[in-house]
Amino acid sequence: MAALEHPYDPETGIGCCGERVLVGERWLPVAMLNEHPDCGRLPALEQDRMRLRYDFEFWAVTCATIKDKTSGRNMKFRLNAPQRRLLAVMEQERQAGRPVRIILLKARQWGGSTLVQMYMAWLQIVVHKQWNSLICGHKRNASLAIKRMYNTLLRNYPEQYLDDGVKLEFRNFEGSSGVKQLVGRDCLIILGSSRSEDAVRGYDLALAHLTEVAYWASTALHSPEDVVRSVSGTVTMGADTVVVYESTANGVGNFFHSEWLRAKAEDGDKIAVFVPWHEIEIYRMSVADPQALWQAMDDYERQLWDAGCTLEMINWYHHKRREYSTHTLMMAEFPSNDLEAFSGSGSCIFDPDVLDNFADSVMTPVVCGDITGDYMSDRHIVFTPSAVGPMQVWVRRDVMASPGRYMVVVDVGGRSDKADYSVIAVIDTHRDMPGQRPEVVAQWRGHIDHDLLAWKALQVAKYYNNAILVIESNTLETESADSDAGEFILNQLSHRYGWMYHRSNRRPGFQTNRKTKSQAIYRLIQAVRDVAYIERDQEAINEMATYERNARGQFGAMLGRHDDIVMTRAIALMVLAEEQNKNRHTIQRSDLASLKGTTFSAASSSGLN
C-alpha cells in the first residue's frame, strides 16, 4: 500500500517520468536543462512556457482540459498510474530519438485513449508545427468522440501559453469535414474509419492513433491490413513521430491479436503495453475483516495475492465477480494478464489460466542454428550455430543419453512462405529418469520441400542419439503431384532408419484422422491442465491461445493462425501414452514391435550405425 501511494505532483515534477534535476522547488527535465542551463533564472511565466515543451505531465495539468467520466465536469488532465506507465514507455522512445510505435491492450476505464490523444495534441500544439495526425476508429463515431475531446482542449486552452496570442481552433480544411486544420499551428487532423483507408493517402502524417483496432471488420472490400498499409506508407520514421494501435480485446485470431503476439515476441516495430485491472486505482475496496476475506478467497484470488495484489484490490475483484455468470467473462472484462484479455471469444479450447502455468518454464533458446548432413543421407551430421538458424535449442543434447530417450515429432507443412510451417520438435522423454516430465528441448521450424524435410528429420533424430522418429503422415501420403510420392519417402526412411514409428498396420508415420486427432488434442488439453510436460517455446503457448473447436466441431487454428507446433506436442504425448499403457519405460531394440497399438521397425544395421 505504501509503495502504491508514492508522491506524485506534476506541477513540481515529483514522481514524474524521465530523468529530472531539482532546480529551486521544482524537478525539471534534464533535456530542458541541457538545452537551457540558465532556465532556473527565468521569470516564472517564462520558465513555465519553456517547460511545457519538455514536460508533458506539466503541460497536461496546466493546459489540457478533459471531461471527467465520473462527474461529467471539465477538469485539468492529471495522469493516473496506468497513464504514467504508458507515458514513460512513449517518452523513453521519443527522448532516445526513436519513432514511438506502441500497441496498447486496454482494460476498462483508465483513460488509455485519452493519454494517447493528449500526447499527440501536445506534440502538435507545443512541440511541432505542421505535424499532421490521423485519428482512425472502427466507426466514424469513434473518431468523432476523440474530436470532441480535442475541441474541449482547444476551447479551454490558457491564453497566457498561446504562441503570439493566436487562439487555437479547428477549421474545415479545403471544405472537408473529415479533415480539420489547427489554426495557429498549421497542423491537420484527419478523422477516418477503418473502412476509408484511401482517405489518408496524399497526406504527410507524423502521428496516427488507430483506436479499437480489434473491432475493425475484415470484408472482401476492406481489411485492417489495408488501413495499416496506407498509414505505414504516409507516416515518416523520424523522431517525434507516433503510431499507436489501441484496443480492448475482442477475441483471438484477428488482426489486433496477431499484431499483439508479434509485438510480444519482439517481431516487429511496436512495443506491447498492457495494463491489468489491479493497476487501476478505482478498482479497490476497503477491507473491514481481512481474516474473513482470506477465508473466502479461492485459489485464483490467492494467486493474485501471491502476485502482489493488495487485499483492497482482491476485495474489489471478489465482489465484482458476483456480477458475472462465469469467471471467464470476468477475466475478459477485467483481465490480470493479456491471455485473460483475449479469452472472451469462447471458442478456444485451452483455458488461459492454465496456459499461464507455463510462464515459468518458457525460456529463450540457449543457441540457434541448424542440423545438417550429407545430401539425403544420415552421415556427417553436425549442428552449426547461427543467429538466424531455423532450429532453436533450449536444452543442450545429453550426449550420454540412451537410444530412444529422445523423440522427434514432425508436422509436415507447405513449401511456400505463405503456407503452414513444417515443424520438427525434439522431446526429451526422460524415460530413464522415473518421475521426470517429458520436456521440449529443441525445435526446427521453416518451409522446405517434403523430401528434404523427411531427411532433415532423420538427421535430427540421428543427432539426438537415435531418437524415435514420429512423422505425421497425412500430407506426405496425399501429395497431389504423385499419390505414391509421400509413401515412397516414408518407406525410404523406414528402411534406412531403425527407430521409425509405425502405426498398427505397420505403415510408417502417424496418421491424423478425425479420431486420432481428437484423442491427441484431448490428451494435450489434459497434459496442459496438469502441466504434465515442460514447454519451453512461447510460440507454442501462442498457438494454444488461438486453437479452437469451430462451429462444425473440428479442431484447428483460428483464421490466420497456425497449429503446427500444437500438433507436434499432441502427437508426442499420444505416442508416449501408448508406451505407458504397456508400462514400458525403456524401449529396447529387441521388443519395439510389441508396443500396444503401435510398432517400431526393427533396428537395421544402416539405421543404427
N, C-alpha and C positions, 0 to 999 in steps of 0.2 A: 504494500500500500504506500509506504514511504517512497519507494522508487518511482511509483507511478505519479506521485504528486510533486515531481521536481519543479522548481520555479520556471515560469515562462512569462516573459514580458517583451512583446515585440517592439515596444516603444524604446525601452532601454537596451534591447538586444540580448537580455538574459535568456538562455535556453534556446536561442535561435540557431538555425543551421549554418554551417560553414565556419571557417576559421575567423576568429574575431579578436580584437585588442581593446582593452579598456582605455578610453580617452575621456577624461573627466568622469562623468557618471554614466556614460554610455559605452556599450560594447559594439564597436564599429567593425564592418567587414574589412579584412586585411586587404582585399583588392582595392578598396576605396583609399586606404592609407598608402598603398604602394603607388597609386597614381596621383594622389593629392596629399603628400605628407604633412602639409600645414593646414589641413581641413579643420583640425581641432580649434584653430584660432578664428575661424569664420563666425560671423553673427549666426544666431540660432536658426533663423529662417533660411539663410543661405546654405548653412550646413545641412538642414533638412532637405532642401531641394536637391543638393548634391547626393545625399544619402539615398534618396528614392531610386536612383539609377543603379545602385549596387545592392540594395537590401529589399528584396521582395516582401518580406514579412512586415517591415516598417511601412512600405508603400500600401500594403493591404489594410493595415489597421488605421492608416492615416487618410488614405484617398479612396479606398474601394468600399462602396456601399452595396450590401446584398439584402435580400428579403429572407428573414428568419423563418424557417419552415414551421417551427413550433408556435411562435407568437403571431406570425404574419406581419411583423413590423420590420421596417428598414433598420439596419444596424451596420456598423463597421465590421469588416471582414477580419476576424481574429481566428487564426488557424487552430483546429483541434489536433489531437495527437496523430491520427492517421494521415491527415493532410500534411502535417510537418514531415512525416516519414516519406511520403511521396515527393514532397518538395525537395527534401535532402537528396534523393536519387537524381532528380532532374537537374538540380543546381550543381551537383558533383560533375555530371556530364558537361553541362554548359561551361562551368568555370575551367574545366580542363580543355576547352576548345573543341569538344566533340559535339556532333549533332545529337540532339536529345531524341531518342527513339524509345518509346515505352509502350508496353501492352499491360493494361490495368484490368485486373479481375476484381470486381467490386462486390462487397457485401452491401447491406441496406443502410441508407440514412447516415452516411458520414461525409458526404459532400465531395466525392472524388471528381465529378464533372465540374463542380463549382471551382475547385482548385485548378484544374486544367485550363478552364476558360479564363479565369482571372490571371493566371500565369501568362497566357498568350496575350491578354489585354495589356498587361504590364509591359511586355516586350514591344507592343505597338504604340502605347501611349507615352512611355518614358524612355525606353532604350533605343528604339529604331524608328525612323520614318520610312515610308514606302515599304512596310513589312506586311505583305498581304497574307491573309489567313483564309482557311476553309473550315466551315462547321458543317458536318455531314452526319445525318441521323438515318435510322431505318425508315422513318417517315419524315416528311417535311415539317410536321408539327414539332418533332423533337428538336430540329434546328431552330424553329421559331421560339421555342421555350428558352433556348440559350441566347437568342437575340434579345428577348425581353430582359434577361439578366444583364446583358451588355447595356441596354437602354437605361436600366436603373443605375448602373455605374456612371454613365455619362451625365445623367441629369443631376446627380448629387456630387459631382467631382468638385473638390475645393478650388475656388478661384485663385488662391494665392500660389497654387502649384501649377497653374496653366502656363504654357510657353507663350510669352508675349501677350498674355491676356486673351488669347484666341479660344473661344468657347468650343468644347468638344461636342460634336453632334453627328448623327447619321444623316446621309442623304442617298437617295437612289442614284446609282451610277449609270449614266447614259440611259436613263429611263427604265432600268431593270429593277424590279422589286426584290429579286433574288441576289443582287449584288449591291452592297452598301459601301459608301465611301465615308471614311472617318475624316471629317473636315478638321484641318489643323495639323494632321499627321500624314496626310496623303496616303492613307492605307485603305485597302479594300478588304471587306469581309464578305465572303461568298457563302450563301446559305444553300445547301444542297441536300439531296437524299440519295439513298443507295440505288435508286432507280434512275438517277440522272448523271451517270458517270461522265458523259460528254460535256456537262456544264462547267467542269473545271479546266477543260483544255483551253489553251491560249492565255492562261494567266500565269504569272511568275509568282509562285507561292513560297513562303518561308515557314508557314505554320499550318498544321492540319489537325483538327480534333474530330476523330471518327467515333461517334458515340453509339452505344448499344449495338455493337457490331454483331453480337451473337444472334440478333433478331433480324439481320439483313436477309431477305429472301433470295433464294437462288432459283432462277427460272431460265427458260430457254433464251430469253432476251437479255436478262440481267443477272449478274452474279457478284458476290463480294470481291472476287478476284479482279473483275473488270474495273471496279471502282478503285481498288488499291493500285492497280497498274496505272490508271490515269493519274492518281495522286503522286505515285512514285516518280512519274515522268515530269511532274511540274514542281515538286519541292526540291530545292537545291540541297546539297550535302554539306553546306558550310556551317560555321559556328553560329550559335544562337537560333538555329532552325529547330523546329519541334514537330514531331509526328507522334500522336498518341492514339492507339486503339483502346477503347474503353468500353466495358460492358459488364452487366451481371451475366452469370452463366445461363445458358439455355440448352442444356443437354450436351451431348458429346458427338463427335464426328463431323461437326460443322466447321466452317472456315475459322471462326474465332477460336474454337477449341484446338484446331490443328495449329494455328499460329501460337497459341499459348504453349503447347507442347514443344514447338520449335524453340521458343524463347527460353523455356525451362532447360532445354538441352543445350542452350547457348549456340544454337544452329541458326543464326540469323543476326539481324542488326538491332533487335529490340531487347530491352531489359524487362523481365517479368516482375510485376509488383502485385502482390495480393495482400489484402487487409482482412484478417479474420474478425469475427464478430466481437471477440473479447478485447480487442484494442479500441473499440468504440466506446467512449465514456458513458453514453446514455444507456448502455446495456449492463447496468449494475443495480443491485437491490440490497439494501441493508439487511443484516442478519441478526435477529434477536436471540436465537438459540443455536449456536454453532454445532453443539453435540447432536441436536435433533436433525439438523441439516445433513450432517455427516452420515448419520444412520439411514437417512432417506435416499442418499446418493447411490446410483447404480454404478456398474463398472466403468461405463463411458465417462460419467461425471467425475469419477475418481481419477481417471486418466487425465482429465482436464486439470485437476489439482496437481497431479504429478508433472504436467507440462508447464505449470507456473501460474495458472489462473487463481485469482483470489476467491475466497468464499462468497464475496459480494457478486462477482461475475457468475459463479456457478449457481448461486441462489436465483439470479435472474433467469439463467438458462433453464434451471429446474422447473420454474413456474411457467416459463414461456412454452416449454414442450407440451404442456397440457392442452394447448390450443390446436395441436396437430394430431391427426389420427395415427401417424407413424413417425418414427424418428427420422426416417429418410426424408420426409417432407420438411421436417425441422432443419435438417442439415442443409438441404437445398436452399432454404431461405436465410439461414444463419450459419454459414459454414465455418468450421475451425481450420480447414485447410483447403487447398484447391481441388483435391479429389472429391471432397464432400460437395463443393460448389457445383461440380459438374454431374452430381449423382442424380439429379432430378428427372432425367429422361425416362426412367422406369424400365428401360429395355435392357440395360446392362446386366449381365449375369454374375459379375464379380462385385461383391459388396465393397464400396470404397473404404469402409472402416477396416476391412480385412486386408485390403491391398496395402494400407498404411503400415501393417505389421512387417512388411518387407523393408521398411525405411532403413533399419539398422544394418541390413545385410548388403544393400545395394552399394556399389563402390565404383570408382573409376578404374579402368584397366591398368595393370602394372606395366603392360607393354602391348603394343600393336605391331602388326606385321603380316606375314603370310607363310604358309607351309607349302613348299614346292618340292618336286622331284623330277625324275626323267619323264619325258612326254609319254602319257598313257602307260605309266609304269609305277611300281612300288619300290623303286630303287633310288638311292641317293637322296633320301628325304631329309630336308632341313627346314628349320624355322628361321626366317630372316626378319629382324626387327625393321619397322618402318612406321613413321608417324602417321602416314596415310594408308597403311595396310588395311585390308578388309577383315583381318582377324584380330579380335580383341581377346586378351588373356588376363583374367582376373586372379587366377591362382596358378602358379607355375607347375609344370608337369612333375610328378613324382617318378623319377627315372627307375626307382626300385619297385614300382607297382607291378603286381602280378598281371598276366594276360587276362583280359576280360573284366578288369576292375573298372576301366573307363567304358562309357557307352557314347557312341557318336550317332546322333539322330539327324536325318536330313529331310527338310521340307523343300520340295522342288518348286521353284518359281519360274518366271519368264526370262527371256533373253534381253528384252529392251529395258531402258531406264524407266519407262512408264509402267512396266509390268510389276507383278509381285516379286519380292526378293526371294532368292534361294538362301536358305539358312542351314549351316552345319553347326549344330550345338554339341559341345563336349560336356558330358556329365560324369562327375566322379561319383560312382555308386557307393564308395566306401564299403564294398561288400566284405572286405577283410577286416573291417573295423566295426564290430557289433555296437549298435546304439547310435552310430553316426548317420546323419541325414544325407541323402543324395545332394550334390552341390553342383551348380552350373559353374564351370571353371574357365571355359573359353567358347568362342563363337566366331564363325566365319559368316559374313553376310554380303551378298552382292548379286550381280547379274552375270550369267555365264551360260554358254551352250550346255545342253543337258549331258552330253557325253563327257565333256570336260569336268562338269560338276561331279559326275559319278567317280571319276578318277581322283579328283580333288578330295572327295570324301574318303576314298580308300587311303590316300596318302595321310590325311589327318588321323584316321583310325590306326594306321600303321605307326605313325609318330607317337601316338598315345598308347604305346606298349601293347599293340594288338587289341584295340578296343572292339567291343561288339558294335557292328555297323548295322544300323537300322535305317533303311531308306523308305520314305513314303512313296509308294509305287504308282499311285493313280496317274499322275501327269506323264510319267515315263511310259506306262502301259497303254496310254490313249493318245500318243503323239499322232497328229493328223498327217504328217508327212509320210509316215510309214507305220502301219499298225504293228509291225513286228520290231520296230527300231528300239523302243524302250525296253521291251522284254529281252532283246539281244544284249543291250547294255547291262541289264541286271544279271543275266546269265553269265556274261563275261566276268563281272565282279565276283559272282558266286564261285566260279571255277578258279579264280585267281586268289581269292581271299577266304581264309578258313573260318573267320569269325563273323560271317554274314548272317543276319537274321532271316529266317524263313517262316512263313505262316504255316498253318496246319496242313495245307495241301502241298507243302514242300516247295511252293513257288517263292522266289526271293522277294523280299520287300514287305512293308506293312501297308496293307490296303485300307484306305479310309473310305468306308461306305457309311450309309446313314446310321447303321447300328454301331459300328466300331467308333465312329466319330462321337456319337452321343456318349458312349461308355467312357471314351478317353476324356472328353470335356467334363463330364460329371466327376470323374476321378480327379481331374485337375482342380475343379472347384473345391472338392473336399481337401485336397492337399494344400491349397492356398489358405483355406479357412483354418486348417490345423497347423499351418507353417511346417508342413511335413517335408519340405525340401528347402534348400538355401538358394535364393535367387540373387544374382549379382548384377543383372542388367536392368537399368532404369527403363530402357525401351520395352522390355518385356512387361513391366508394370503399365506403361503407357498403352500397350496393345490390349492388355486385360481391361483397362479402364474404358476401352471403346469396343469391347467384344459383346455382342448381343445375341438374343434369340428373337428373330424378326416375326412379323405378323403371320408368316407361314409356318412358324415353329422351327425354322432352320437356324443353326448356329453359324456365326460368321462375323467378320469385321464390319463395322458400320461403314456407310458410304464414304469413300475417300481414305479409309484407314486400311491397315494391314493386319494379318493374323499369322504370318509365317513363323514368328518366334513362339507365339502361343502354341501352335501345333507341335513344335518340337518338344515342348515341355509335356504336353498332353500325351504324346506318343511314348516318350521316355518313361513316364510314370505308369502307363498301361503295360509296357513290356516288363518293367520291374515288378509290377503287381503279379504278373503271370509267374514270375520266378518265385515270389514269396508264397504264392498259393501252393507251391510244391515244397516250400521250406528248404529251398536250395540256395544257400548264401554264398557258396563258392562254386563257380562253374568250371568243370574240368573238360578238357578236350574229348575225353572218352565218353562222356554222358550228355553231350549237348543235345542230342536228338530226343532225349527223354522228357523234356520240359512239357508240361501240360499246355495244350493249345498252341504250341509253337515249337519249331525246331531250328537249330543252328547247324549249318553244314559241317561235316567232319573236317578237322583241320588238315588241309593239304600241305604238302611239303613246300610248294611255292608260296602259299599264304602265310606261313609262319617262319620263313627264312629270315 
